[in-house]
Amino acid sequence: MKLKLTNISNLDRFFNAVGQCSGAVEMNLPQGGYVNLKSKLSQYHALATVFSGGNIDEIDITTHNSKDSERLFLYMVQGR
């Protein structure tokens, strides 16, 4: 399922929510392709190159498990 998340200011909580997902969580790149956000190495790379100022204004994510989509949706609803 494709999700668009916006205005993420607490990256630790965001990556914690991603880490609790049971399936793959992929950040879709604007130029095509994706980054596996469950990989710590990918998280560090994304923090260094994609996210600016410690905030995520907007991110497109693909999950492959409906429970994971629900988990990330609840993360956005309950607070960032």
Biopython code that builds the backbone (N, CA, C, O; Angstrom):
import numpy as np
from Bio.PDB.StructureBuilder import StructureBuilder

atoms = [
    (1, "MET", "N", (0.838, -1.168, 0.000)),
    (1, "MET", "CA", (0.000, 0.000, 0.000)),
    (1, "MET", "C", (0.892, 1.243, 0.000)),
    (1, "MET", "O", (1.893, 1.306, 0.714)),
    (2, "LYS", "N", (0.515, 2.212, -0.802)),
    (2, "LYS", "CA", (1.277, 3.453, -0.872)),
    (2, "LYS", "C", (0.705, 4.461, 0.116)),
    (2, "LYS", "O", (-0.509, 4.639, 0.211)),
    (3, "LEU", "N", (1.601, 5.117, 0.850)),
    (3, "LEU", "CA", (1.223, 6.127, 1.835)),
    (3, "LEU", "C", (2.022, 7.392, 1.584)),
    (3, "LEU", "O", (3.166, 7.326, 1.135)),
    (4, "LYS", "N", (1.434, 8.530, 1.866)),
    (4, "LYS", "CA", (2.164, 9.798, 1.833)),
    (4, "LYS", "C", (2.092, 10.368, 3.242)),
    (4, "LYS", "O", (1.015, 10.710, 3.731)),
    (5, "LEU", "N", (3.245, 10.466, 3.886)),
    (5, "LEU", "CA", (3.320, 11.011, 5.239)),
    (5, "LEU", "C", (3.905, 12.414, 5.158)),
    (5, "LEU", "O", (4.779, 12.681, 4.333)),
    (6, "THR", "N", (3.422, 13.310, 6.015)),
    (6, "THR", "CA", (3.888, 14.695, 5.973)),
    (6, "THR", "C", (4.238, 15.202, 7.366)),
    (6, "THR", "O", (3.763, 14.690, 8.381)),
    (7, "ASN", "N", (5.084, 16.224, 7.377)),
    (7, "ASN", "CA", (5.431, 16.972, 8.592)),
    (7, "ASN", "C", (5.910, 16.082, 9.734)),
    (7, "ASN", "O", (5.383, 16.149, 10.844)),
    (8, "ILE", "N", (6.896, 15.263, 9.461)),
    (8, "ILE", "CA", (7.467, 14.395, 10.491)),
    (8, "ILE", "C", (8.635, 15.143, 11.116)),
    (8, "ILE", "O", (9.618, 15.453, 10.443)),
    (9, "SER", "N", (8.521, 15.429, 12.401)),
    (9, "SER", "CA", (9.575, 16.197, 13.063)),
    (9, "SER", "C", (10.383, 15.365, 14.050)),
    (9, "SER", "O", (11.489, 15.763, 14.413)),
    (10, "ASN", "N", (9.873, 14.235, 14.490)),
    (10, "ASN", "CA", (10.600, 13.381, 15.419)),
    (10, "ASN", "C", (11.035, 12.117, 14.679)),
    (10, "ASN", "O", (10.292, 11.140, 14.596)),
    (11, "LEU", "N", (12.246, 12.161, 14.149)),
    (11, "LEU", "CA", (12.722, 11.047, 13.321)),
    (11, "LEU", "C", (12.939, 9.783, 14.133)),
    (11, "LEU", "O", (12.763, 8.682, 13.610)),
    (12, "ASP", "N", (13.319, 9.912, 15.405)),
    (12, "ASP", "CA", (13.493, 8.721, 16.239)),
    (12, "ASP", "C", (12.178, 7.959, 16.368)),
    (12, "ASP", "O", (12.151, 6.737, 16.222)),
    (13, "ARG", "N", (11.097, 8.671, 16.640)),
    (13, "ARG", "CA", (9.790, 8.018, 16.756)),
    (13, "ARG", "C", (9.340, 7.436, 15.420)),
    (13, "ARG", "O", (8.740, 6.362, 15.374)),
    (14, "PHE", "N", (9.634, 8.149, 14.334)),
    (14, "PHE", "CA", (9.271, 7.651, 13.007)),
    (14, "PHE", "C", (10.002, 6.337, 12.713)),
    (14, "PHE", "O", (9.380, 5.353, 12.311)),
    (15, "PHE", "N", (11.326, 6.326, 12.916)),
    (15, "PHE", "CA", (12.082, 5.110, 12.623)),
    (15, "PHE", "C", (11.745, 3.991, 13.613)),
    (15, "PHE", "O", (11.872, 2.815, 13.272)),
    (16, "ASN", "N", (11.325, 4.332, 14.812)),
    (16, "ASN", "CA", (10.855, 3.324, 15.765)),
    (16, "ASN", "C", (9.575, 2.672, 15.239)),
    (16, "ASN", "O", (9.431, 1.450, 15.290)),
    (17, "ALA", "N", (8.650, 3.488, 14.735)),
    (17, "ALA", "CA", (7.411, 2.949, 14.154)),
    (17, "ALA", "C", (7.721, 2.065, 12.949)),
    (17, "ALA", "O", (7.120, 1.002, 12.787)),
    (18, "VAL", "N", (8.650, 2.497, 12.107)),
    (18, "VAL", "CA", (9.062, 1.693, 10.945)),
    (18, "VAL", "C", (9.660, 0.371, 11.419)),
    (18, "VAL", "O", (9.372, -0.683, 10.851)),
    (19, "GLY", "N", (10.492, 0.427, 12.457)),
    (19, "GLY", "CA", (11.144, -0.775, 12.964)),
    (19, "GLY", "C", (10.177, -1.792, 13.529)),
    (19, "GLY", "O", (10.487, -2.983, 13.555)),
    (20, "GLN", "N", (9.013, -1.354, 13.982)),
    (20, "GLN", "CA", (8.005, -2.266, 14.529)),
    (20, "GLN", "C", (7.191, -2.961, 13.442)),
    (20, "GLN", "O", (6.443, -3.895, 13.730)),
    (21, "CYS", "N", (7.330, -2.521, 12.218)),
    (21, "CYS", "CA", (6.600, -3.146, 11.112)),
    (21, "CYS", "C", (7.172, -4.532, 10.831)),
    (21, "CYS", "O", (8.377, -4.749, 10.962)),
    (22, "SER", "N", (6.314, -5.460, 10.447)),
    (22, "SER", "CA", (6.773, -6.826, 10.212)),
    (22, "SER", "C", (7.271, -7.044, 8.786)),
    (22, "SER", "O", (8.090, -7.932, 8.550)),
    (23, "GLY", "N", (6.796, -6.260, 7.847)),
    (23, "GLY", "CA", (7.213, -6.405, 6.456)),
    (23, "GLY", "C", (8.112, -5.260, 6.014)),
    (23, "GLY", "O", (8.530, -4.429, 6.820)),
    (24, "ALA", "N", (8.398, -5.233, 4.736)),
    (24, "ALA", "CA", (9.244, -4.187, 4.171)),
    (24, "ALA", "C", (8.521, -2.841, 4.200)),
    (24, "ALA", "O", (7.314, -2.756, 3.978)),
    (25, "VAL", "N", (9.302, -1.790, 4.483)),
    (25, "VAL", "CA", (8.817, -0.411, 4.421)),
    (25, "VAL", "C", (9.806, 0.329, 3.527)),
    (25, "VAL", "O", (10.981, 0.472, 3.865)),
    (26, "GLU", "N", (9.316, 0.792, 2.393)),
    (26, "GLU", "CA", (10.206, 1.383, 1.388)),
    (26, "GLU", "C", (9.864, 2.849, 1.151)),
    (26, "GLU", "O", (8.700, 3.211, 0.984)),
    (27, "MET", "N", (10.904, 3.687, 1.139)),
    (27, "MET", "CA", (10.739, 5.081, 0.773)),
    (27, "MET", "C", (10.913, 5.170, -0.737)),
    (27, "MET", "O", (11.953, 4.785, -1.271)),
    (28, "ASN", "N", (9.901, 5.674, -1.418)),
    (28, "ASN", "CA", (9.956, 5.815, -2.868)),
    (28, "ASN", "C", (10.741, 7.071, -3.217)),
    (28, "ASN", "O", (10.438, 8.161, -2.731)),
    (29, "LEU", "N", (11.750, 6.909, -4.061)),
    (29, "LEU", "CA", (12.598, 8.034, -4.453)),
    (29, "LEU", "C", (12.000, 8.763, -5.646)),
    (29, "LEU", "O", (11.427, 8.126, -6.531)),
    (30, "PRO", "N", (12.122, 10.094, -5.689)),
    (30, "PRO", "CA", (11.551, 10.869, -6.794)),
    (30, "PRO", "C", (12.098, 10.462, -8.164)),
    (30, "PRO", "O", (11.377, 10.510, -9.160)),
    (31, "GLN", "N", (13.366, 10.063, -8.214)),
    (31, "GLN", "CA", (13.980, 9.693, -9.482)),
    (31, "GLN", "C", (13.742, 8.237, -9.853)),
    (31, "GLN", "O", (14.273, 7.742, -10.847)),
    (32, "GLY", "N", (12.936, 7.558, -9.043)),
    (32, "GLY", "CA", (12.662, 6.143, -9.275)),
    (32, "GLY", "C", (13.418, 5.290, -8.281)),
    (32, "GLY", "O", (14.416, 5.727, -7.708)),
    (33, "GLY", "N", (12.959, 4.111, -8.081)),
    (33, "GLY", "CA", (13.580, 3.211, -7.122)),
    (33, "GLY", "C", (13.069, 3.469, -5.716)),
    (33, "GLY", "O", (12.121, 4.227, -5.510)),
    (34, "TYR", "N", (13.712, 2.827, -4.759)),
    (34, "TYR", "CA", (13.279, 2.945, -3.378)),
    (34, "TYR", "C", (14.444, 2.669, -2.439)),
    (34, "TYR", "O", (15.483, 2.150, -2.846)),
    (35, "VAL", "N", (14.247, 3.028, -1.168)),
    (35, "VAL", "CA", (15.199, 2.749, -0.098)),
    (35, "VAL", "C", (14.453, 1.976, 0.978)),
    (35, "VAL", "O", (13.364, 2.374, 1.391)),
    (36, "ASN", "N", (15.032, 0.881, 1.429)),
    (36, "ASN", "CA", (14.449, 0.064, 2.493)),
    (36, "ASN", "C", (14.658, 0.772, 3.828)),
    (36, "ASN", "O", (15.780, 0.820, 4.333)),
    (37, "LEU", "N", (13.596, 1.317, 4.401)),
    (37, "LEU", "CA", (13.714, 2.076, 5.643)),
    (37, "LEU", "C", (13.884, 1.205, 6.883)),
    (37, "LEU", "O", (14.125, 1.737, 7.967)),
    (38, "LYS", "N", (13.767, -0.094, 6.760)),
    (38, "LYS", "CA", (13.994, -0.969, 7.911)),
    (38, "LYS", "C", (15.474, -1.255, 8.105)),
    (38, "LYS", "O", (15.874, -1.720, 9.172)),
    (39, "SER", "N", (16.277, -0.993, 7.118)),
    (39, "SER", "CA", (17.716, -1.200, 7.214)),
    (39, "SER", "C", (18.356, -0.003, 7.922)),
    (39, "SER", "O", (18.145, 1.142, 7.523)),
    (40, "LYS", "N", (19.130, -0.269, 8.965)),
    (40, "LYS", "CA", (19.810, 0.813, 9.691)),
    (40, "LYS", "C", (20.745, 1.588, 8.770)),
    (40, "LYS", "O", (20.822, 2.813, 8.854)),
    (41, "LEU", "N", (21.449, 0.888, 7.898)),
    (41, "LEU", "CA", (22.349, 1.556, 6.966)),
    (41, "LEU", "C", (21.572, 2.493, 6.049)),
    (41, "LEU", "O", (22.009, 3.615, 5.792)),
    (42, "SER", "N", (20.430, 2.041, 5.559)),
    (42, "SER", "CA", (19.595, 2.888, 4.711)),
    (42, "SER", "C", (19.054, 4.077, 5.487)),
    (42, "SER", "O", (18.937, 5.172, 4.936)),
    (43, "GLN", "N", (18.722, 3.879, 6.762)),
    (43, "GLN", "CA", (18.239, 4.985, 7.585)),
    (43, "GLN", "C", (19.318, 6.056, 7.719)),
    (43, "GLN", "O", (19.032, 7.243, 7.565)),
    (44, "TYR", "N", (20.544, 5.654, 8.002)),
    (44, "TYR", "CA", (21.637, 6.629, 8.130)),
    (44, "TYR", "C", (21.883, 7.344, 6.809)),
    (44, "TYR", "O", (22.093, 8.557, 6.782)),
    (45, "HIS", "N", (21.856, 6.591, 5.717)),
    (45, "HIS", "CA", (22.051, 7.193, 4.400)),
    (45, "HIS", "C", (20.928, 8.193, 4.108)),
    (45, "HIS", "O", (21.183, 9.297, 3.626)),
    (46, "ALA", "N", (19.693, 7.804, 4.401)),
    (46, "ALA", "CA", (18.555, 8.693, 4.154)),
    (46, "ALA", "C", (18.656, 9.958, 5.005)),
    (46, "ALA", "O", (18.372, 11.054, 4.523)),
    (47, "LEU", "N", (19.060, 9.810, 6.264)),
    (47, "LEU", "CA", (19.202, 10.973, 7.134)),
    (47, "LEU", "C", (20.248, 11.934, 6.585)),
    (47, "LEU", "O", (20.080, 13.152, 6.656)),
    (48, "ALA", "N", (21.329, 11.381, 6.037)),
    (48, "ALA", "CA", (22.420, 12.222, 5.549)),
    (48, "ALA", "C", (22.121, 12.879, 4.209)),
    (48, "ALA", "O", (22.626, 13.967, 3.932)),
    (49, "THR", "N", (21.312, 12.240, 3.377)),
    (49, "THR", "CA", (21.156, 12.745, 2.015)),
    (49, "THR", "C", (19.768, 13.219, 1.642)),
    (49, "THR", "O", (19.632, 14.092, 0.784)),
    (50, "VAL", "N", (18.738, 12.675, 2.254)),
    (50, "VAL", "CA", (17.377, 12.964, 1.814)),
    (50, "VAL", "C", (16.669, 13.951, 2.730)),
    (50, "VAL", "O", (16.015, 14.883, 2.261)),
    (51, "PHE", "N", (16.799, 13.747, 4.033)),
    (51, "PHE", "CA", (16.068, 14.582, 4.977)),
    (51, "PHE", "C", (16.893, 15.821, 5.293)),
    (51, "PHE", "O", (18.117, 15.748, 5.402)),
    (52, "SER", "N", (16.227, 16.947, 5.439)),
    (52, "SER", "CA", (16.951, 18.184, 5.725)),
    (52, "SER", "C", (16.489, 18.776, 7.037)),
    (52, "SER", "O", (15.294, 18.804, 7.328)),
    (53, "GLY", "N", (17.425, 19.245, 7.822)),
    (53, "GLY", "CA", (17.105, 19.929, 9.055)),
    (53, "GLY", "C", (16.425, 19.073, 10.102)),
    (53, "GLY", "O", (15.782, 19.605, 11.006)),
    (54, "GLY", "N", (16.550, 17.757, 10.002)),
    (54, "GLY", "CA", (15.942, 16.886, 10.990)),
    (54, "GLY", "C", (14.438, 16.730, 10.855)),
    (54, "GLY", "O", (13.791, 16.192, 11.753)),
    (55, "ASN", "N", (13.876, 17.186, 9.757)),
    (55, "ASN", "CA", (12.438, 17.077, 9.519)),
    (55, "ASN", "C", (12.182, 16.426, 8.171)),
    (55, "ASN", "O", (13.010, 16.480, 7.262)),
    (56, "ILE", "N", (11.020, 15.814, 8.071)),
    (56, "ILE", "CA", (10.572, 15.281, 6.792)),
    (56, "ILE", "C", (9.307, 16.037, 6.433)),
    (56, "ILE", "O", (8.279, 15.883, 7.093)),
    (57, "ASP", "N", (9.374, 16.854, 5.390)),
    (57, "ASP", "CA", (8.191, 17.598, 4.967)),
    (57, "ASP", "C", (7.157, 16.676, 4.340)),
    (57, "ASP", "O", (5.960, 16.781, 4.607)),
    (58, "GLU", "N", (7.650, 15.763, 3.493)),
    (58, "GLU", "CA", (6.747, 14.834, 2.813)),
    (58, "GLU", "C", (7.549, 13.615, 2.382)),
    (58, "GLU", "O", (8.674, 13.736, 1.896)),
    (59, "ILE", "N", (6.964, 12.452, 2.565)),
    (59, "ILE", "CA", (7.641, 11.215, 2.179)),
    (59, "ILE", "C", (6.600, 10.243, 1.631)),
    (59, "ILE", "O", (5.517, 10.082, 2.195)),
    (60, "ASP", "N", (6.952, 9.604, 0.527)),
    (60, "ASP", "CA", (6.104, 8.574, -0.065)),
    (60, "ASP", "C", (6.664, 7.223, 0.344)),
    (60, "ASP", "O", (7.845, 6.941, 0.146)),
    (61, "ILE", "N", (5.809, 6.396, 0.912)),
    (61, "ILE", "CA", (6.220, 5.098, 1.437)),
    (61, "ILE", "C", (5.341, 4.011, 0.840)),
    (61, "ILE", "O", (4.155, 4.216, 0.583)),
    (62, "THR", "N", (5.944, 2.857, 0.627)),
    (62, "THR", "CA", (5.198, 1.672, 0.226)),
    (62, "THR", "C", (5.379, 0.610, 1.298)),
    (62, "THR", "O", (6.500, 0.314, 1.711)),
    (63, "THR", "N", (4.263, 0.037, 1.746)),
    (63, "THR", "CA", (4.308, -1.100, 2.652)),
    (63, "THR", "C", (3.701, -2.296, 1.925)),
    (63, "THR", "O", (2.931, -2.131, 0.979)),
    (64, "HIS", "N", (4.049, -3.487, 2.367)),
    (64, "HIS", "CA", (3.562, -4.694, 1.713)),
    (64, "HIS", "C", (2.695, -5.523, 2.653)),
    (64, "HIS", "O", (2.431, -6.698, 2.394)),
    (65, "ASN", "N", (2.259, -4.910, 3.732)),
    (65, "ASN", "CA", (1.473, -5.601, 4.742)),
    (65, "ASN", "C", (0.452, -4.588, 5.271)),
    (65, "ASN", "O", (0.830, -3.491, 5.683)),
    (66, "SER", "N", (-0.806, -4.937, 5.265)),
    (66, "SER", "CA", (-1.855, -3.995, 5.680)),
    (66, "SER", "C", (-1.705, -3.589, 7.146)),
    (66, "SER", "O", (-2.026, -2.454, 7.499)),
    (67, "LYS", "N", (-1.230, -4.481, 7.999)),
    (67, "LYS", "CA", (-1.012, -4.137, 9.409)),
    (67, "LYS", "C", (0.080, -3.081, 9.546)),
    (67, "LYS", "O", (-0.002, -2.213, 10.416)),
    (68, "ASP", "N", (1.093, -3.149, 8.698)),
    (68, "ASP", "CA", (2.155, -2.137, 8.727)),
    (68, "ASP", "C", (1.618, -0.777, 8.289)),
    (68, "ASP", "O", (1.992, 0.253, 8.851)),
    (69, "SER", "N", (0.749, -0.776, 7.294)),
    (69, "SER", "CA", (0.128, 0.486, 6.858)),
    (69, "SER", "C", (-0.684, 1.084, 7.991)),
    (69, "SER", "O", (-0.635, 2.291, 8.227)),
    (70, "GLU", "N", (-1.438, 0.231, 8.699)),
    (70, "GLU", "CA", (-2.219, 0.698, 9.844)),
    (70, "GLU", "C", (-1.314, 1.264, 10.933)),
    (70, "GLU", "O", (-1.622, 2.299, 11.525)),
    (71, "ARG", "N", (-0.199, 0.587, 11.198)),
    (71, "ARG", "CA", (0.739, 1.036, 12.225)),
    (71, "ARG", "C", (1.286, 2.429, 11.892)),
    (71, "ARG", "O", (1.350, 3.295, 12.766)),
    (72, "LEU", "N", (1.676, 2.644, 10.646)),
    (72, "LEU", "CA", (2.215, 3.951, 10.256)),
    (72, "LEU", "C", (1.140, 5.012, 10.234)),
    (72, "LEU", "O", (1.405, 6.167, 10.565)),
    (73, "PHE", "N", (-0.080, 4.640, 9.847)),
    (73, "PHE", "CA", (-1.184, 5.586, 9.893)),
    (73, "PHE", "C", (-1.446, 6.011, 11.334)),
    (73, "PHE", "O", (-1.625, 7.199, 11.602)),
    (74, "LEU", "N", (-1.471, 5.063, 12.260)),
    (74, "LEU", "CA", (-1.680, 5.387, 13.669)),
    (74, "LEU", "C", (-0.546, 6.254, 14.205)),
    (74, "LEU", "O", (-0.785, 7.154, 15.010)),
    (75, "TYR", "N", (0.680, 5.995, 13.769)),
    (75, "TYR", "CA", (1.797, 6.846, 14.154)),
    (75, "TYR", "C", (1.520, 8.297, 13.771)),
    (75, "TYR", "O", (1.750, 9.210, 14.564)),
    (76, "MET", "N", (1.026, 8.503, 12.553)),
    (76, "MET", "CA", (0.751, 9.870, 12.093)),
    (76, "MET", "C", (-0.406, 10.493, 12.870)),
    (76, "MET", "O", (-0.369, 11.686, 13.173)),
    (77, "VAL", "N", (-1.420, 9.715, 13.194)),
    (77, "VAL", "CA", (-2.587, 10.238, 13.903)),
    (77, "VAL", "C", (-2.263, 10.541, 15.363)),
    (77, "VAL", "O", (-2.724, 11.544, 15.906)),
    (78, "GLN", "N", (-1.475, 9.681, 15.998)),
    (78, "GLN", "CA", (-1.207, 9.817, 17.418)),
    (78, "GLN", "C", (-0.148, 10.843, 17.754)),
    (78, "GLN", "O", (0.002, 11.220, 18.916)),
    (79, "GLY", "N", (0.574, 11.291, 16.776)),
    (79, "GLY", "CA", (1.582, 12.305, 17.048)),
    (79, "GLY", "C", (2.906, 11.973, 16.420)),
    (79, "GLY", "O", (3.266, 10.814, 16.213)),
    (80, "ARG", "N", (3.615, 13.034, 16.126)),
    (80, "ARG", "CA", (4.900, 12.881, 15.447)),
    (80, "ARG", "C", (5.970, 13.209, 16.424)),
    (80, "ARG", "O", (7.153, 13.153, 16.086)),
]
sb = StructureBuilder()
sb.init_structure("model")
sb.init_model(0)
sb.init_chain("A")
sb.init_seg("    ")
for serial, (resi, resn, name, xyz) in enumerate(atoms, 1):
    if name == "N":
        sb.init_residue(resn, " ", resi, " ")
    sb.init_atom(name, np.array(xyz, "f"), 0.0, 1.0, " ", f" {name:<3s}", serial, name[0])
structure = sb.get_structure()
